[in-house]
């Protein structure tokens, strides 16, 4: 394993960690296609390393955001039930569908959600704090965009549960974490502010990845050098993501998420 490849993986891990802290995606979104398409690793090895970065991103973001009220614990617990069931169903999916078919399906779904996110760029899902019923899954948090505490309601819970099931399914199969599906869904269709959706998604990603990662490790699919480089990069990049996230308006975060979705969708379609 050359030094150049290890450094490149660490840099990709840093990028993934930064975007994970900003958007709740997990580092595997960029790392898995890079390792598979450019480094030439078998897909299972690339997915295994991607899952390691997902766990690292989730741990850092959850520890940082647990005290500022951005993570919606109740919503995360409810959606994690569907995500875990999706992860278990992923084992059956892996037996019936080829990797190219899975990549194509994921690319089509991500492409559609990217279009929805482009439409949502200027729409707001939270209101300045007022006498407003948030419901049992809604909440309040301090928004840098408003400069005040804002409240929000969770709508269309069945849609969130369905997409969480699908996200859990593809997470273990592709090693990229389900946040790329959950975050846009929660923001565009379920009324959850992007910052809350990203932080809550990061919390859930780690739980889902922990269920799949030991299987890859036991099968000998984890390359220690690359996994260590990716995790170190994630730890560094996540800190940068916190700094940027506190200074960037939600509109630009939505635009960034839409562009990331579009890029990943095209990569997956090319792979398929």
Residue pairs with C-beta under 8 A, 6 or more apart in sequence:
1 223
1 225
1 226
5 39
5 226
6 225
6 226
6 229
7 229
8 34
8 39
9 31
9 34
9 35
9 39
9 49
9 226
9 229
9 230
9 233
10 229
10 230
10 232
10 233
11 233
12 27
12 30
12 31
12 34
12 230
12 233
13 27
13 31
13 53
13 229
13 230
13 231
13 232
13 233
13 234
13 237
14 233
14 234
14 236
14 237
14 240
15 27
15 30
15 233
15 237
16 25
16 26
16 27
16 28
16 29
16 30
16 31
16 53
16 57
16 230
16 233
16 234
16 237
17 27
17 53
17 56
17 57
17 60
17 233
17 234
17 235
17 236
17 237
17 238
17 240
17 241
18 237
18 238
18 240
18 241
18 244
19 25
19 27
19 29
19 30
19 237
19 241
19 256
19 260
20 26
20 27
20 57
20 58
20 61
20 179
20 202
20 234
20 237
20 238
20 241
21 57
21 60
21 61
21 64
21 202
21 237
21 238
21 239
21 240
21 241
21 242
21 245
22 198
22 241
22 244
22 245
22 248
22 253
22 256
23 179
23 183
23 194
23 198
23 253
23 256
23 257
23 260
24 61
24 179
24 182
24 183
24 197
24 198
24 199
24 200
24 201
24 202
24 205
25 177
25 179
25 180
25 183
25 198
25 201
25 257
25 260
26 50
26 53
26 54
26 57
26 58
26 176
26 177
26 179
26 180
26 202
26 205
26 209
27 50
27 53
27 54
27 56
27 57
27 177
27 230
27 233
27 234
27 237
28 47
28 49
28 50
28 51
28 53
28 54
28 174
28 175
28 176
28 177
29 176
29 177
29 180
29 260
29 264
30 264
31 46
31 49
31 50
31 53
31 230
32 43
32 46
32 47
32 49
32 50
32 174
32 175
32 176
33 46
33 264
33 267
33 268
33 271
35 41
35 45
35 46
35 49
35 50
35 226
36 42
36 43
36 46
36 271
37 267
37 271
39 46
41 49
41 223
43 99
44 216
44 219
44 221
45 221
45 222
45 223
46 175
47 173
47 174
47 175
47 176
47 216
47 221
48 175
48 213
48 216
48 217
48 221
48 222
48 223
48 227
49 175
49 222
49 223
49 226
49 227
49 230
50 174
50 175
50 176
50 177
51 172
51 175
51 177
51 209
51 212
51 213
51 216
52 213
52 222
52 227
52 230
52 231
53 230
53 231
53 233
53 234
54 171
54 175
54 176
54 177
54 205
54 206
54 208
54 209
55 206
55 209
55 210
55 213
56 230
56 231
56 234
56 235
56 238
57 177
57 202
57 205
57 206
57 234
57 238
58 202
58 203
58 204
58 205
58 206
58 207
58 209
59 206
60 234
60 235
60 238
60 239
61 199
61 202
61 203
61 238
62 71
62 199
62 202
62 203
62 206
64 238
64 242
65 71
65 199
65 202
68 141
68 142
69 139
69 140
69 141
69 142
70 141
70 195
70 196
70 199
70 200
71 196
71 199
71 200
71 202
71 203
72 137
72 139
72 192
72 196
72 199
72 200
73 203
74 136
74 137
74 139
75 137
75 139
75 154
75 192
75 200
76 200
76 203
76 204
78 137
78 157
78 161
79 160
79 161
79 164
79 182
79 200
79 204
80 164
80 204
80 207
80 208
82 161
82 162
82 164
82 165
82 168
83 164
83 165
83 167
83 168
83 171
83 178
83 182
83 204
83 207
83 208
84 168
84 207
84 208
84 211
85 165
85 168
86 164
86 165
86 166
86 167
86 168
86 169
86 171
86 178
87 168
87 169
87 171
87 172
87 208
87 211
87 212
89 165
89 168
89 169
90 168
90 169
90 170
90 171
90 172
90 173
90 212
91 172
93 102
93 169
93 173
94 173
97 105
99 173
100 271
100 272
101 272
102 170
102 173
102 174
102 272
103 174
103 268
103 269
103 271
103 272
104 268
104 269
104 272
106 170
106 174
106 265
106 268
107 264
107 265
107 266
107 267
107 268
107 269
107 271
107 272
108 265
108 269
109 166
109 181
110 180
110 181
110 261
110 262
110 264
110 265
110 268
111 261
111 262
111 265
111 266
111 269
113 181
113 184
113 185
113 188
113 261
114 184
114 258
114 259
114 261
114 262
114 265
116 184
116 188
116 189
117 184
117 187
117 188
117 254
117 257
117 258
117 261
118 255
118 258
119 188
120 187
120 188
120 254
121 251
121 254
121 255
121 258
122 251
124 250
125 152
125 187
125 191
125 192
125 193
125 194
126 143
126 146
126 150
126 151
126 152
126 193
127 150
127 151
127 152
128 146
128 148
128 149
128 150
129 140
129 148
129 149
129 150
129 151
130 151
132 151
132 153
133 153
134 140
134 151
134 152
134 153
135 153
135 154
137 154
137 157
138 151
138 152
138 153
138 154
139 151
139 152
139 196
140 149
140 150
140 151
140 152
141 149
141 150
141 193
141 195
141 196
142 148
142 149
142 150
143 149
143 150
143 193
143 195
143 250
144 246
144 247
144 249
145 249
145 250
150 193
152 191
152 192
152 193
152 196
153 191
154 160
154 190
154 191
154 192
155 189
155 190
155 191
156 189
156 190
156 191
157 190
159 185
159 189
159 190
160 182
160 185
160 186
160 189
160 190
163 181
163 182
163 185
164 178
164 182
164 204
166 178
166 181
167 178
167 179
167 180
167 181
167 182
167 208
168 178
168 208
170 176
170 178
170 181
171 177
171 178
171 205
171 208
171 209
171 212
172 208
172 211
172 212
172 215
175 212
176 264
177 205
177 208
177 209
178 201
178 204
178 205
178 208
179 198
179 201
179 202
179 204
179 205
180 260
180 261
180 264
182 197
182 201
182 204
183 194
183 197
183 198
183 201
183 257
184 257
184 261
186 192
186 196
186 197
186 200
186 201
187 193
187 194
187 197
187 254
192 200
193 250
194 250
194 253
194 254
194 257
195 245
195 250
195 253
198 253
213 222
216 222
245 253
